[in-house]
Amino acid sequence: MGTRDPRVDAYIEKSLPFAQPILAHLREVVQATCPRVEETIKWGFPHFMYEGMLCSMASFKAHCAFGFWKGALIVGPGAGEAMGQFGRLASVKDLPSKKILAGYVKQAMALNESGVKSPARTKPRTTKPEPVAPPAFLAALGKDKRAAANFAAMPRSHRREYIEWISEAKREETREKRTAQALEWIGEGKPRNWKYEAC
């Protein structure tokens, strides 16, 4: 058996009654399969270490979760509605058999022993809609062909910076002053924060 951390004992004891047998079961499978495993608490819940992060478990109000650090390479993508790869665990019956779980632990161990890196966790990229430009700014831009052409050619983020800078002005005279300054800089092909680019 690997090392046991008394903080993991305390975590299991403090968990709700439905969660205790699930957490105890998961712990025993990991401990029995990986004799050199080390337990620890990271981010407030139990983790199992073997030549790096191996797997973790957690309990919540109505479910538990269990997952491998490199789970996408072992089990595939997670179930989606909970952390880890096994979805919301409300009882031990929601888990694969001991034999299958032990197989997953062995695969995770082999990946760590080989130095395989965890696949990058990327969030789907969302683009913000372009903000609505103030009518006075659009009218002034329409009178300056060079500035209008430069503004249209600017990256979306640069256009957004100018529009937000003008729009956030509370007073009309501040908006007018910013519009005039923006037209000058845009005419020169400068982004809104051009002064800080060389820093």
C-alpha positions in Angstrom: 0.0 0.0 0.0 1.1 3.6 -0.7 1.3 6.4 1.8 -2.0 7.5 3.4 -2.6 11.1 4.3 -4.7 11.6 7.5 -6.2 14.7 5.8 -7.8 12.3 3.3 -9.3 10.3 6.2 -10.7 13.6 7.6 -12.0 14.6 4.1 -13.9 11.2 3.8 -15.2 11.5 7.4 -16.5 15.0 6.8 -18.3 14.0 3.6 -22.0 13.3 3.5 -23.0 9.7 4.4 -23.8 8.8 0.7 -20.3 9.9 -0.4 -18.2 8.1 2.2 -18.5 4.6 0.7 -17.8 5.9 -2.8 -14.6 7.8 -1.7 -13.4 4.9 0.5 -13.9 2.5 -2.5 -12.0 4.7 -4.9 -9.2 5.2 -2.4 -8.9 1.4 -1.9 -8.8 0.7 -5.6 -6.0 3.3 -6.2 -4.0 2.2 -3.1 -4.3 -1.5 -4.1 -3.3 -0.9 -7.7 -0.5 1.5 -7.2 1.7 0.4 -4.2 3.8 3.6 -4.4 1.0 6.1 -4.6 1.1 9.2 -2.3 -2.0 10.9 -1.1 -2.3 14.7 -0.7 -4.9 17.4 -0.6 -4.8 19.9 -3.5 -7.4 22.6 -4.2 -9.3 21.3 -1.2 -9.9 17.7 -2.2 -7.9 14.4 -2.3 -5.3 13.8 -5.0 -3.2 10.7 -5.7 0.3 11.2 -6.8 2.6 8.8 -8.6 5.5 10.3 -10.6 3.2 13.3 -11.0 -0.6 13.8 -10.7 -2.4 10.5 -11.1 -6.0 11.0 -10.2 -8.3 12.8 -7.8 -11.7 12.5 -6.1 -14.1 14.9 -4.6 -17.5 15.0 -2.9 -20.3 17.5 -3.3 -23.8 17.9 -1.9 -25.5 15.3 -4.1 -22.6 13.5 -5.9 -19.0 12.6 -6.0 -16.5 12.9 -8.8 -13.4 10.9 -9.8 -11.0 11.6 -12.6 -7.6 10.9 -13.9 -5.2 13.8 -14.6 -4.6 12.5 -18.1 -8.1 11.1 -18.3 -8.6 12.1 -22.0 -5.8 9.7 -22.9 -7.2 6.9 -20.7 -11.0 7.0 -20.6 -11.7 9.7 -23.2 -13.5 13.0 -22.6 -15.4 13.5 -19.4 -19.1 12.9 -18.9 -19.7 16.7 -19.1 -22.0 17.2 -16.2 -19.3 16.7 -13.5 -15.5 17.0 -13.1 -13.6 13.9 -13.9 -14.4 11.2 -16.5 -17.3 9.3 -14.7 -20.0 11.8 -14.4 -22.0 12.4 -11.2 -21.4 9.5 -8.8 -24.2 8.9 -6.3 -23.3 5.4 -5.3 -20.5 2.8 -5.8 -22.7 1.2 -8.5 -22.2 4.3 -10.7 -18.5 3.3 -11.1 -16.9 0.8 -13.4 -16.0 -2.5 -11.7 -12.8 -2.8 -9.6 -11.1 -4.6 -12.4 -11.8 -1.9 -14.9 -10.9 0.9 -12.5 -7.6 -0.8 -11.7 -6.9 -1.1 -15.4 -7.4 2.7 -15.7 -5.1 3.3 -12.8 -2.4 1.1 -14.4 -2.7 3.1 -17.6 -2.4 6.4 -15.7 0.7 5.0 -14.0 2.3 4.0 -17.3 1.6 7.4 -18.8 3.3 9.1 -15.9 6.2 6.7 -16.0 6.7 7.4 -19.7 6.6 11.2 -19.1 3.6 11.7 -21.3 2.2 15.2 -20.9 -1.4 15.9 -20.1 -3.3 17.1 -23.2 -3.9 20.9 -23.2 -7.2 21.9 -21.6 -8.7 24.6 -23.9 -11.9 26.4 -23.6 -13.9 27.0 -26.7 -13.1 30.4 -28.0 -15.9 32.8 -28.0 -15.8 36.1 -29.8 -17.5 39.1 -28.4 -19.9 40.9 -30.8 -18.6 44.2 -32.1 -19.9 47.0 -29.8 -22.2 49.6 -31.3 -20.3 52.8 -32.2 -21.8 56.1 -31.0 -23.6 57.8 -33.9 -21.5 61.0 -33.5 -18.3 59.0 -33.9 -19.7 57.2 -37.0 -20.7 60.6 -38.5 -17.3 62.1 -37.9 -15.6 59.0 -39.3 -17.8 59.3 -42.4 -16.3 62.8 -43.1 -12.7 61.6 -42.9 -12.0 59.1 -45.7 -8.5 58.2 -44.6 -9.6 57.6 -41.0 -12.6 55.6 -42.2 -10.4 53.3 -44.4 -7.8 52.8 -41.5 -10.6 52.1 -39.0 -12.2 49.5 -41.3 -8.8 47.8 -41.8 -8.0 47.7 -38.1 -8.3 44.4 -36.2 -11.6 43.9 -34.4 -9.9 44.4 -31.0 -8.5 47.8 -32.0 -11.9 49.0 -33.2 -13.5 47.7 -30.0 -10.9 49.7 -27.9 -11.8 53.0 -29.7 -15.5 52.4 -29.5 -15.5 51.5 -25.8 -13.2 54.4 -25.0 -15.5 56.9 -26.6 -18.7 55.2 -25.3 -17.7 55.1 -21.7 -17.3 58.9 -21.5 -20.1 60.2 -19.2 -20.1 63.8 -20.4 -20.8 64.9 -24.0 -17.8 67.2 -24.1 -15.5 64.3 -23.1 -17.1 62.1 -25.9 -16.4 64.9 -28.4 -12.8 65.4 -27.3 -12.2 61.6 -27.4 -13.8 61.4 -30.9 -11.5 64.1 -32.2 -8.4 62.4 -30.6 -9.5 59.0 -32.0 -9.9 60.4 -35.5 -6.4 61.9 -35.4 -4.8 58.6 -34.2 -6.9 56.4 -36.6 -6.0 58.7 -39.5 -2.3 58.0 -38.6 -3.1 54.2 -38.4 -2.5 54.0 -34.7 -4.3 51.7 -32.3 -6.0 53.2 -29.3 -3.2 52.2 -26.9 -0.3 52.9 -29.2 1.6 54.9 -26.6 2.1 51.7 -24.5 3.2 49.4 -27.3 6.9 50.2 -27.0 6.9 49.6 -23.2 
